Amino acid sequence: MLRTIIMGSCISVQGFLEKTLPDGRIMVRVGQQIFTGRPV
């Protein structure tokens, strides 16, 4: 599933959902990289 996250104050990343963390953040995959942030 495609999800969008916010990293910092003005950077957003859109990628495929990898994992939901216990603190509410999610991990998304973009190519070979994985990013972690708050869901939009």
mmJSON file of the N, C-alpha and C atoms, coordinates in Angstrom:
{"data_MODEL":{"atom_site":{
"group_PDB":["ATOM","ATOM","ATOM","ATOM","ATOM","ATOM","ATOM","ATOM","ATOM","ATOM","ATOM","ATOM","ATOM","ATOM","ATOM","ATOM","ATOM","ATOM","ATOM","ATOM","ATOM","ATOM","ATOM","ATOM","ATOM","ATOM","ATOM","ATOM","ATOM","ATOM","ATOM","ATOM","ATOM","ATOM","ATOM","ATOM","ATOM","ATOM","ATOM","ATOM","ATOM","ATOM","ATOM","ATOM","ATOM","ATOM","ATOM","ATOM","ATOM","ATOM","ATOM","ATOM","ATOM","ATOM","ATOM","ATOM","ATOM","ATOM","ATOM","ATOM","ATOM","ATOM","ATOM","ATOM","ATOM","ATOM","ATOM","ATOM","ATOM","ATOM","ATOM","ATOM","ATOM","ATOM","ATOM","ATOM","ATOM","ATOM","ATOM","ATOM","ATOM","ATOM","ATOM","ATOM","ATOM","ATOM","ATOM","ATOM","ATOM","ATOM","ATOM","ATOM","ATOM","ATOM","ATOM","ATOM","ATOM","ATOM","ATOM","ATOM","ATOM","ATOM","ATOM","ATOM","ATOM","ATOM","ATOM","ATOM","ATOM","ATOM","ATOM","ATOM","ATOM","ATOM","ATOM","ATOM","ATOM","ATOM","ATOM","ATOM"],
"id":[1,2,3,4,5,6,7,8,9,10,11,12,13,14,15,16,17,18,19,20,21,22,23,24,25,26,27,28,29,30,31,32,33,34,35,36,37,38,39,40,41,42,43,44,45,46,47,48,49,50,51,52,53,54,55,56,57,58,59,60,61,62,63,64,65,66,67,68,69,70,71,72,73,74,75,76,77,78,79,80,81,82,83,84,85,86,87,88,89,90,91,92,93,94,95,96,97,98,99,100,101,102,103,104,105,106,107,108,109,110,111,112,113,114,115,116,117,118,119,120],
"type_symbol":["N","C","C","N","C","C","N","C","C","N","C","C","N","C","C","N","C","C","N","C","C","N","C","C","N","C","C","N","C","C","N","C","C","N","C","C","N","C","C","N","C","C","N","C","C","N","C","C","N","C","C","N","C","C","N","C","C","N","C","C","N","C","C","N","C","C","N","C","C","N","C","C","N","C","C","N","C","C","N","C","C","N","C","C","N","C","C","N","C","C","N","C","C","N","C","C","N","C","C","N","C","C","N","C","C","N","C","C","N","C","C","N","C","C","N","C","C","N","C","C"],
"label_atom_id":["N","CA","C","N","CA","C","N","CA","C","N","CA","C","N","CA","C","N","CA","C","N","CA","C","N","CA","C","N","CA","C","N","CA","C","N","CA","C","N","CA","C","N","CA","C","N","CA","C","N","CA","C","N","CA","C","N","CA","C","N","CA","C","N","CA","C","N","CA","C","N","CA","C","N","CA","C","N","CA","C","N","CA","C","N","CA","C","N","CA","C","N","CA","C","N","CA","C","N","CA","C","N","CA","C","N","CA","C","N","CA","C","N","CA","C","N","CA","C","N","CA","C","N","CA","C","N","CA","C","N","CA","C","N","CA","C","N","CA","C"],
"label_alt_id":[null,null,null,null,null,null,null,null,null,null,null,null,null,null,null,null,null,null,null,null,null,null,null,null,null,null,null,null,null,null,null,null,null,null,null,null,null,null,null,null,null,null,null,null,null,null,null,null,null,null,null,null,null,null,null,null,null,null,null,null,null,null,null,null,null,null,null,null,null,null,null,null,null,null,null,null,null,null,null,null,null,null,null,null,null,null,null,null,null,null,null,null,null,null,null,null,null,null,null,null,null,null,null,null,null,null,null,null,null,null,null,null,null,null,null,null,null,null,null,null],
"label_comp_id":["MET","MET","MET","LEU","LEU","LEU","ARG","ARG","ARG","THR","THR","THR","ILE","ILE","ILE","ILE","ILE","ILE","MET","MET","MET","GLY","GLY","GLY","SER","SER","SER","CYS","CYS","CYS","ILE","ILE","ILE","SER","SER","SER","VAL","VAL","VAL","GLN","GLN","GLN","GLY","GLY","GLY","PHE","PHE","PHE","LEU","LEU","LEU","GLU","GLU","GLU","LYS","LYS","LYS","THR","THR","THR","LEU","LEU","LEU","PRO","PRO","PRO","ASP","ASP","ASP","GLY","GLY","GLY","ARG","ARG","ARG","ILE","ILE","ILE","MET","MET","MET","VAL","VAL","VAL","ARG","ARG","ARG","VAL","VAL","VAL","GLY","GLY","GLY","GLN","GLN","GLN","GLN","GLN","GLN","ILE","ILE","ILE","PHE","PHE","PHE","THR","THR","THR","GLY","GLY","GLY","ARG","ARG","ARG","PRO","PRO","PRO","VAL","VAL","VAL"],
"label_asym_id":["A","A","A","A","A","A","A","A","A","A","A","A","A","A","A","A","A","A","A","A","A","A","A","A","A","A","A","A","A","A","A","A","A","A","A","A","A","A","A","A","A","A","A","A","A","A","A","A","A","A","A","A","A","A","A","A","A","A","A","A","A","A","A","A","A","A","A","A","A","A","A","A","A","A","A","A","A","A","A","A","A","A","A","A","A","A","A","A","A","A","A","A","A","A","A","A","A","A","A","A","A","A","A","A","A","A","A","A","A","A","A","A","A","A","A","A","A","A","A","A"],
"label_entity_id":["1","1","1","1","1","1","1","1","1","1","1","1","1","1","1","1","1","1","1","1","1","1","1","1","1","1","1","1","1","1","1","1","1","1","1","1","1","1","1","1","1","1","1","1","1","1","1","1","1","1","1","1","1","1","1","1","1","1","1","1","1","1","1","1","1","1","1","1","1","1","1","1","1","1","1","1","1","1","1","1","1","1","1","1","1","1","1","1","1","1","1","1","1","1","1","1","1","1","1","1","1","1","1","1","1","1","1","1","1","1","1","1","1","1","1","1","1","1","1","1"],
"label_seq_id":[1,1,1,2,2,2,3,3,3,4,4,4,5,5,5,6,6,6,7,7,7,8,8,8,9,9,9,10,10,10,11,11,11,12,12,12,13,13,13,14,14,14,15,15,15,16,16,16,17,17,17,18,18,18,19,19,19,20,20,20,21,21,21,22,22,22,23,23,23,24,24,24,25,25,25,26,26,26,27,27,27,28,28,28,29,29,29,30,30,30,31,31,31,32,32,32,33,33,33,34,34,34,35,35,35,36,36,36,37,37,37,38,38,38,39,39,39,40,40,40],
"pdbx_PDB_ins_code":[null,null,null,null,null,null,null,null,null,null,null,null,null,null,null,null,null,null,null,null,null,null,null,null,null,null,null,null,null,null,null,null,null,null,null,null,null,null,null,null,null,null,null,null,null,null,null,null,null,null,null,null,null,null,null,null,null,null,null,null,null,null,null,null,null,null,null,null,null,null,null,null,null,null,null,null,null,null,null,null,null,null,null,null,null,null,null,null,null,null,null,null,null,null,null,null,null,null,null,null,null,null,null,null,null,null,null,null,null,null,null,null,null,null,null,null,null,null,null,null],
"Cartn_x":[0.848,0.0,0.901,0.589,1.344,0.973,1.972,1.729,2.66,2.262,3.064,3.415,4.682,5.132,5.766,5.836,6.524,7.794,8.912,10.197,10.654,10.739,11.121,9.963,10.271,9.208,8.666,9.441,8.957,9.312,9.793,10.145,9.108,8.492,7.541,8.065,7.78,8.236,7.036,6.899,5.819,6.429,5.968,6.51,5.6,6.077,5.294,5.477,4.376,4.391,5.186,6.158,6.962,6.559,6.417,6.2,5.616,4.769,4.253,4.963,5.526,6.261,5.333,5.696,4.839,4.566,5.473,5.29,4.447,3.876,2.997,3.649,4.977,5.661,5.53,5.736,5.708,6.976,7.312,8.467,7.96,8.491,8.121,9.367,9.188,10.295,10.16,11.271,11.361,12.578,12.339,13.446,14.106,15.397,16.129,16.242,15.761,15.894,14.622,14.792,13.66,13.713,12.579,12.468,11.466,11.687,10.798,10.303,8.992,8.415,6.982,6.362,4.957,4.042,2.971,2.031,1.284,0.956,0.219,-1.256],
"Cartn_y":[-1.168,0.0,1.242,2.205,3.441,4.375,4.892,5.783,6.989,8.097,9.318,9.611,9.974,10.325,11.703,12.313,13.599,13.339,13.819,13.725,15.146,15.502,16.858,17.81,19.055,20.058,20.236,19.891,20.182,19.12,17.974,16.924,15.816,15.504,14.396,13.339,12.082,10.945,10.046,9.567,8.657,7.339,6.238,4.936,3.826,2.591,1.426,1.122,0.888,0.622,-0.641,-0.523,-1.666,-2.144,-1.201,-1.586,-0.41,-0.698,0.317,0.141,1.202,1.141,1.414,0.944,1.111,2.573,3.491,4.901,5.686,5.007,5.67,6.013,5.964,6.229,5.017,5.232,4.127,4.156,3.0,2.868,2.625,3.389,3.209,2.929,2.145,1.792,2.552,3.17,3.841,3.237,2.356,1.64,0.729,0.926,0.13,0.809,2.05,2.799,2.727,2.756,2.765,4.052,4.756,6.005,5.824,6.529,6.454,7.855,7.973,9.268,9.134,10.274,10.315,10.264,9.462,9.406,10.726,11.029,12.258,12.014],
"Cartn_z":[0.0,0.0,0.0,-0.808,-0.909,0.231,0.949,2.085,1.987,2.607,2.652,4.1,4.324,5.667,5.647,6.813,7.0,7.791,7.27,7.958,8.25,9.509,9.859,9.667,9.321,9.223,7.812,6.776,5.424,4.38,4.799,3.846,3.924,2.784,2.736,1.767,2.093,1.289,1.046,-0.186,-0.516,-0.972,-0.365,-0.716,-0.232,-0.369,0.013,1.488,2.189,3.622,3.918,4.828,5.253,6.64,7.581,8.974,9.742,10.73,11.647,12.986,13.519,14.775,15.955,17.159,18.337,18.719,18.355,18.722,17.718,16.711,15.751,14.426,14.365,13.109,12.197,10.894,9.943,9.099,8.542,7.664,6.246,5.28,3.877,3.053,1.994,1.101,-0.206,-0.62,-1.921,-2.615,-3.549,-4.186,-3.172,-2.929,-1.957,-0.596,-0.485,0.763,1.593,2.916,3.834,4.647,4.714,5.453,6.582,7.696,8.851,9.167,9.438,9.789,10.232,10.468,10.903,9.683,9.736,8.606,8.427,7.186,6.876,7.091],
"occupancy":[1.0,1.0,1.0,1.0,1.0,1.0,1.0,1.0,1.0,1.0,1.0,1.0,1.0,1.0,1.0,1.0,1.0,1.0,1.0,1.0,1.0,1.0,1.0,1.0,1.0,1.0,1.0,1.0,1.0,1.0,1.0,1.0,1.0,1.0,1.0,1.0,1.0,1.0,1.0,1.0,1.0,1.0,1.0,1.0,1.0,1.0,1.0,1.0,1.0,1.0,1.0,1.0,1.0,1.0,1.0,1.0,1.0,1.0,1.0,1.0,1.0,1.0,1.0,1.0,1.0,1.0,1.0,1.0,1.0,1.0,1.0,1.0,1.0,1.0,1.0,1.0,1.0,1.0,1.0,1.0,1.0,1.0,1.0,1.0,1.0,1.0,1.0,1.0,1.0,1.0,1.0,1.0,1.0,1.0,1.0,1.0,1.0,1.0,1.0,1.0,1.0,1.0,1.0,1.0,1.0,1.0,1.0,1.0,1.0,1.0,1.0,1.0,1.0,1.0,1.0,1.0,1.0,1.0,1.0,1.0],
"B_iso_or_equiv":[0.0,0.0,0.0,0.0,0.0,0.0,0.0,0.0,0.0,0.0,0.0,0.0,0.0,0.0,0.0,0.0,0.0,0.0,0.0,0.0,0.0,0.0,0.0,0.0,0.0,0.0,0.0,0.0,0.0,0.0,0.0,0.0,0.0,0.0,0.0,0.0,0.0,0.0,0.0,0.0,0.0,0.0,0.0,0.0,0.0,0.0,0.0,0.0,0.0,0.0,0.0,0.0,0.0,0.0,0.0,0.0,0.0,0.0,0.0,0.0,0.0,0.0,0.0,0.0,0.0,0.0,0.0,0.0,0.0,0.0,0.0,0.0,0.0,0.0,0.0,0.0,0.0,0.0,0.0,0.0,0.0,0.0,0.0,0.0,0.0,0.0,0.0,0.0,0.0,0.0,0.0,0.0,0.0,0.0,0.0,0.0,0.0,0.0,0.0,0.0,0.0,0.0,0.0,0.0,0.0,0.0,0.0,0.0,0.0,0.0,0.0,0.0,0.0,0.0,0.0,0.0,0.0,0.0,0.0,0.0],
"pdbx_formal_charge":[null,null,null,null,null,null,null,null,null,null,null,null,null,null,null,null,null,null,null,null,null,null,null,null,null,null,null,null,null,null,null,null,null,null,null,null,null,null,null,null,null,null,null,null,null,null,null,null,null,null,null,null,null,null,null,null,null,null,null,null,null,null,null,null,null,null,null,null,null,null,null,null,null,null,null,null,null,null,null,null,null,null,null,null,null,null,null,null,null,null,null,null,null,null,null,null,null,null,null,null,null,null,null,null,null,null,null,null,null,null,null,null,null,null,null,null,null,null,null,null],
"auth_seq_id":[1,1,1,2,2,2,3,3,3,4,4,4,5,5,5,6,6,6,7,7,7,8,8,8,9,9,9,10,10,10,11,11,11,12,12,12,13,13,13,14,14,14,15,15,15,16,16,16,17,17,17,18,18,18,19,19,19,20,20,20,21,21,21,22,22,22,23,23,23,24,24,24,25,25,25,26,26,26,27,27,27,28,28,28,29,29,29,30,30,30,31,31,31,32,32,32,33,33,33,34,34,34,35,35,35,36,36,36,37,37,37,38,38,38,39,39,39,40,40,40],
"auth_comp_id":["MET","MET","MET","LEU","LEU","LEU","ARG","ARG","ARG","THR","THR","THR","ILE","ILE","ILE","ILE","ILE","ILE","MET","MET","MET","GLY","GLY","GLY","SER","SER","SER","CYS","CYS","CYS","ILE","ILE","ILE","SER","SER","SER","VAL","VAL","VAL","GLN","GLN","GLN","GLY","GLY","GLY","PHE","PHE","PHE","LEU","LEU","LEU","GLU","GLU","GLU","LYS","LYS","LYS","THR","THR","THR","LEU","LEU","LEU","PRO","PRO","PRO","ASP","ASP","ASP","GLY","GLY","GLY","ARG","ARG","ARG","ILE","ILE","ILE","MET","MET","MET","VAL","VAL","VAL","ARG","ARG","ARG","VAL","VAL","VAL","GLY","GLY","GLY","GLN","GLN","GLN","GLN","GLN","GLN","ILE","ILE","ILE","PHE","PHE","PHE","THR","THR","THR","GLY","GLY","GLY","ARG","ARG","ARG","PRO","PRO","PRO","VAL","VAL","VAL"],
"auth_asym_id":["A","A","A","A","A","A","A","A","A","A","A","A","A","A","A","A","A","A","A","A","A","A","A","A","A","A","A","A","A","A","A","A","A","A","A","A","A","A","A","A","A","A","A","A","A","A","A","A","A","A","A","A","A","A","A","A","A","A","A","A","A","A","A","A","A","A","A","A","A","A","A","A","A","A","A","A","A","A","A","A","A","A","A","A","A","A","A","A","A","A","A","A","A","A","A","A","A","A","A","A","A","A","A","A","A","A","A","A","A","A","A","A","A","A","A","A","A","A","A","A"],
"auth_atom_id":["N","CA","C","N","CA","C","N","CA","C","N","CA","C","N","CA","C","N","CA","C","N","CA","C","N","CA","C","N","CA","C","N","CA","C","N","CA","C","N","CA","C","N","CA","C","N","CA","C","N","CA","C","N","CA","C","N","CA","C","N","CA","C","N","CA","C","N","CA","C","N","CA","C","N","CA","C","N","CA","C","N","CA","C","N","CA","C","N","CA","C","N","CA","C","N","CA","C","N","CA","C","N","CA","C","N","CA","C","N","CA","C","N","CA","C","N","CA","C","N","CA","C","N","CA","C","N","CA","C","N","CA","C","N","CA","C","N","CA","C"],
"pdbx_PDB_model_num":[1,1,1,1,1,1,1,1,1,1,1,1,1,1,1,1,1,1,1,1,1,1,1,1,1,1,1,1,1,1,1,1,1,1,1,1,1,1,1,1,1,1,1,1,1,1,1,1,1,1,1,1,1,1,1,1,1,1,1,1,1,1,1,1,1,1,1,1,1,1,1,1,1,1,1,1,1,1,1,1,1,1,1,1,1,1,1,1,1,1,1,1,1,1,1,1,1,1,1,1,1,1,1,1,1,1,1,1,1,1,1,1,1,1,1,1,1,1,1,1]
}}}
